[in-house]
Amino acid sequence: MNPNSLRIPVGVLAERRPAVTKWAEEVWRVVEVLEQAPAVPDWTLLREETGRSLFFAGTAEVVLHPTDTSNYKHNIEAERPLVWVALRPAATPSGFVLQTVTVDPGEAHLHADTGNDLVEALPMPPGLLAATADFIARHHVERAFYKRKRDKADPEALARRRPGIEDEE
């Protein structure tokens, strides 16, 4: 990993509630990213009321890399800066493990594309927002937009040969 990368520890709260369809018994969702994680084991039940259960899902590190600052910059300049949490199905009592927490929308999109991960977007906590903005200020380098140009095809070269036939000259 790049020595200029920054690791920011966070905690995650997840909620289990009864499903409202006949195809599932329960529904999980991530409800909050904490700047200070409690000193309890992963998947500790914190509160239970009217069928809803709140769990401390665990701790993770938000890792910021100097090469990805443009993604972070677009995120924090949005109307609502977000942090994404991915829970991955696993053979555990909860049925999930905390996979990642990120402020990079591109990384979050990759987890959403896997099809199995439960990915939630939540408001970015103020301390994480401040740390991300500071990291961008120290490491961001604007890069000029470069549009690639295609080589022009030579229609005469394409017309002279038929695929799979040798030249008869």
Summary of the structure (lengths in Angstrom):
residues: 169
radius of gyration: 23.7
end to end distance: 58.3
largest distance: 86.2
contacts: 415
relative contact order: 0.18
helix: 24%
strand: 37%
